[in-house]
Amino acid sequence: MSDLWTVHRSLERHATVKDMTACATCQEDLAGAIDKERSDGRMASIQAYPMVWAHLLMCPSCAETYRLVVVLVDADAAGLLLSIHTVLEGVP
């Protein structure tokens, strides 16, 4: 079953138009959806956060936020980000 189909089925059971279109609602749950995706896989995240994933399919702005957060999480996991203490060491 595809991710899109899973989102569609979840929406049939849980969605309201207002929830589907609210960027604020998506942003509130985005970190949880990303954490769930990292720990248990995308399908588990879709099932736990169907409204977030449905909104990401419809909203380019929120989809870009998701993409950028994932890039930062990946960079941090790879040790590519400097700590704030390292960055500020030479700052008066």
Secondary structure, 3 states (H helix, E strand, C coil): CCHHHHHHHHHHHHCCHHHHHCHHHHHHHHHHHHHHHHHHCHHHHHHHCHHHHHHHHHCHHHHHHHHHHHHHHHHHHCCCCCCHHHHHCCCC
